[in-house]
Amino acid sequence: MKSLKYMYKKVDGYVPHDDATLRKYIGPTLGASFQKYDHLEMNDPKAQELFNTFKEYYAIDGWQQYQVYDGIVEMMKELKAGNKEVFVATSKPEIFAKKIIDQIGLKPYIRHVFGASEDEKTRTLKEDVIAYGIEKTSVDLNSDNLVMVGDRSSDIVGAHKNNLKAIGVTYGFGTQDELSKAHSEWIVNTPQDIAKLAMEK
């Protein structure tokens, strides 16, 4: 949020969106949000200016301003104890995603981190990131032994585009209604609910 506010304040000609709109940026790639809320394609010079300005703040301070939701560490420990492997597929640029995972102490529980390309010109949608992750990992992943967990409709759509089922979570930035409309196979309210579902598979 701070990176977005910095970006809109610094780039001439743009009035910052309100907080409710900016919260909707969290989940999809910046390129997808620029297209939806600013009517800019990522190859537009103005979109590139916005993106580069966002990175000015995010690369120094923004990537360090994360907190882990209550119950996540316990869920990760339970999954690891149950021999479940965890992969991250995020719309954040991969270089930052890996630093964030390390900084918040979750690296021991995660097999691989897959993210958007640094320039957001490739892997611009969540389905692209998921497909990239499936392609890059040596683990045998298919719709029978892999499920996507996410808090936004883009996570659910991305899973379905890759023939995966999805668990929608309500403790993030999305809503029950958003996840339901995206046709999540499951919708849960706590990290422990995720672990419980995983152990049933």
C-alpha positions as CSV (number, residue, x, y, z in Angstrom):
1,M,0.0,0.0,0.0
2,K,2.8,2.4,0.9
3,S,4.6,1.6,-2.4
4,L,1.4,2.3,-4.4
5,K,0.8,5.6,-2.6
6,Y,4.4,6.6,-3.2
7,M,4.0,5.7,-6.9
8,Y,0.8,7.7,-7.5
9,K,2.0,10.7,-5.5
10,K,5.3,10.9,-7.5
11,V,4.1,10.3,-11.0
12,D,2.6,13.5,-12.6
13,G,-1.0,13.4,-13.9
14,Y,-2.4,10.7,-11.5
15,V,-4.7,11.2,-8.6
16,P,-4.1,8.5,-6.0
17,H,-6.9,5.9,-5.7
18,D,-8.6,5.5,-2.3
19,D,-7.5,2.8,0.0
20,A,-10.4,0.5,-0.9
21,T,-9.3,0.5,-4.5
22,L,-5.6,0.1,-3.7
23,R,-6.4,-3.0,-1.6
24,K,-7.7,-4.5,-4.8
25,Y,-4.2,-4.2,-6.3
26,I,-3.0,-6.7,-3.8
27,G,-3.1,-10.2,-5.4
28,P,-3.0,-9.6,-9.2
29,T,0.2,-8.3,-10.9
30,L,0.7,-4.6,-11.2
31,G,0.2,-4.8,-14.9
32,A,-3.2,-6.3,-14.5
33,S,-4.2,-3.6,-12.0
34,F,-2.9,-0.8,-14.2
35,Q,-5.1,-2.2,-17.0
36,K,-8.2,-2.5,-14.8
37,Y,-8.0,0.7,-12.8
38,D,-5.9,3.0,-14.9
39,H,-6.8,1.8,-18.4
40,L,-3.1,1.3,-19.2
41,E,-1.5,-1.6,-21.0
42,M,1.9,-2.7,-19.5
43,N,3.7,-1.7,-22.7
44,D,2.4,1.9,-22.4
45,P,5.2,4.3,-21.4
46,K,3.1,5.7,-18.6
47,A,2.5,2.2,-17.2
48,Q,6.3,1.6,-17.3
49,E,6.8,4.9,-15.5
50,L,4.4,3.9,-12.8
51,F,6.0,0.5,-12.5
52,N,9.5,1.9,-12.2
53,T,8.4,4.4,-9.6
54,F,6.6,1.7,-7.6
55,K,9.9,-0.3,-7.5
56,E,11.8,2.8,-6.3
57,Y,10.0,2.4,-2.9
58,Y,9.3,-1.3,-3.0
59,A,12.9,-2.4,-3.7
60,I,14.2,-0.5,-0.7
61,D,11.5,-0.5,2.0
62,G,8.3,-2.1,0.6
63,W,9.4,-5.7,0.5
64,Q,10.4,-5.5,4.1
65,Q,7.0,-4.4,5.4
66,Y,5.3,-7.7,5.7
67,Q,3.8,-9.5,8.6
68,V,2.8,-13.2,8.8
69,Y,-0.9,-13.9,9.5
70,D,-1.6,-15.6,12.8
71,G,-1.5,-19.4,12.5
72,I,0.6,-19.6,9.3
73,V,3.8,-20.8,11.0
74,E,1.8,-23.5,12.8
75,M,0.1,-24.5,9.6
76,M,3.5,-24.8,7.8
77,K,4.9,-26.9,10.6
78,E,1.9,-29.2,10.5
79,L,2.1,-29.6,6.7
80,K,5.8,-30.4,6.9
81,A,5.2,-32.9,9.6
82,G,2.6,-34.5,7.4
83,N,5.1,-34.7,4.5
84,K,3.2,-32.2,2.4
85,E,5.3,-29.9,0.2
86,V,4.6,-26.2,-0.1
87,F,5.3,-24.1,-3.2
88,V,4.7,-20.3,-3.5
89,A,3.1,-19.0,-6.7
90,T,2.8,-15.2,-6.4
91,S,2.2,-12.2,-8.7
92,K,5.1,-10.4,-6.9
93,P,8.3,-10.4,-8.9
94,E,10.2,-13.6,-8.1
95,I,13.3,-11.8,-6.9
96,F,11.4,-10.0,-4.2
97,A,9.2,-12.9,-3.4
98,K,12.2,-15.0,-2.4
99,K,13.6,-12.2,-0.3
100,I,10.3,-11.8,1.5
101,I,9.9,-15.5,2.3
102,D,13.4,-15.5,3.7
103,Q,12.9,-12.3,5.7
104,I,9.6,-13.5,7.4
105,G,11.2,-16.8,8.3
106,L,9.1,-19.2,6.2
107,K,12.0,-20.4,3.9
108,P,12.5,-23.7,5.9
109,Y,8.9,-24.8,5.1
110,I,8.8,-23.9,1.4
111,R,10.2,-26.1,-1.4
112,H,10.2,-23.5,-4.2
113,V,9.1,-19.9,-4.8
114,F,7.7,-18.9,-8.2
115,G,6.8,-15.3,-9.1
116,A,6.2,-12.9,-11.8
117,S,9.1,-11.8,-14.1
118,E,11.0,-8.8,-12.7
119,D,9.7,-6.5,-15.6
120,E,6.2,-7.9,-15.4
121,K,6.2,-8.3,-19.2
122,T,6.0,-12.1,-19.0
123,R,4.1,-14.2,-16.4
124,T,1.7,-11.2,-16.1
125,L,-1.2,-13.3,-14.8
126,K,-1.5,-15.7,-11.9
127,E,-2.2,-18.6,-14.3
128,D,1.1,-17.8,-16.0
129,V,3.0,-18.0,-12.7
130,I,1.3,-21.3,-11.7
131,A,2.1,-22.8,-15.2
132,Y,5.7,-21.6,-14.9
133,G,6.0,-23.2,-11.4
134,I,4.6,-26.5,-12.6
135,E,6.9,-26.5,-15.6
136,K,10.0,-25.6,-13.6
137,T,9.7,-28.0,-10.6
138,S,10.9,-31.5,-10.8
139,V,8.2,-32.7,-8.5
140,D,5.4,-34.7,-10.0
141,L,2.5,-32.2,-9.8
142,N,-0.9,-32.8,-11.2
143,S,-4.5,-32.1,-10.3
144,D,-4.6,-35.1,-8.0
145,N,-1.8,-34.0,-5.7
146,L,-1.6,-30.3,-6.0
147,V,-4.0,-27.6,-4.9
148,M,-3.8,-23.8,-5.0
149,V,-4.4,-21.7,-1.9
150,G,-5.2,-18.0,-2.3
151,D,-7.2,-15.1,-1.1
152,R,-8.1,-13.4,-4.3
153,S,-10.2,-14.4,-7.3
154,S,-7.0,-14.3,-9.5
155,D,-5.6,-17.2,-7.4
156,I,-8.7,-19.3,-8.0
157,V,-9.0,-18.4,-11.7
158,G,-5.2,-19.1,-12.1
159,A,-5.7,-22.6,-10.5
160,H,-8.6,-23.5,-12.7
161,K,-6.8,-22.3,-15.9
162,N,-4.2,-24.9,-14.9
163,N,-6.7,-27.6,-14.2
164,L,-6.1,-27.4,-10.4
165,K,-8.6,-27.1,-7.6
166,A,-8.4,-24.2,-5.3
167,I,-8.8,-23.3,-1.6
168,G,-10.0,-19.8,-1.0
169,V,-9.1,-18.2,2.3
170,T,-11.1,-15.4,3.9
171,Y,-8.4,-14.1,6.2
172,G,-6.5,-12.3,3.4
173,F,-7.5,-9.5,1.1
174,G,-10.3,-11.1,-0.7
175,T,-13.9,-11.7,0.5
176,Q,-16.1,-14.7,0.8
177,D,-18.3,-13.3,-2.0
178,E,-15.3,-12.8,-4.3
179,L,-14.0,-16.3,-3.7
180,S,-17.4,-17.9,-4.1
181,K,-18.0,-16.1,-7.4
182,A,-14.6,-17.4,-8.6
183,H,-15.9,-21.0,-7.8
184,S,-13.4,-22.0,-5.2
185,E,-13.8,-25.7,-4.4
186,W,-13.3,-24.9,-0.8
187,I,-13.5,-21.7,1.2
188,V,-11.8,-21.6,4.7
189,N,-11.4,-19.1,7.5
190,T,-8.2,-20.1,9.2
191,P,-4.8,-21.5,8.2
192,Q,-5.5,-24.6,10.4
193,D,-8.5,-25.3,8.1
194,I,-6.0,-25.5,5.2
195,A,-3.8,-28.1,7.1
196,K,-6.9,-30.1,7.9
197,L,-8.0,-30.3,4.2
198,A,-4.5,-31.1,3.1
199,M,-4.3,-34.0,5.6
200,E,-7.5,-35.5,4.2
201,K,-5.9,-35.8,0.7
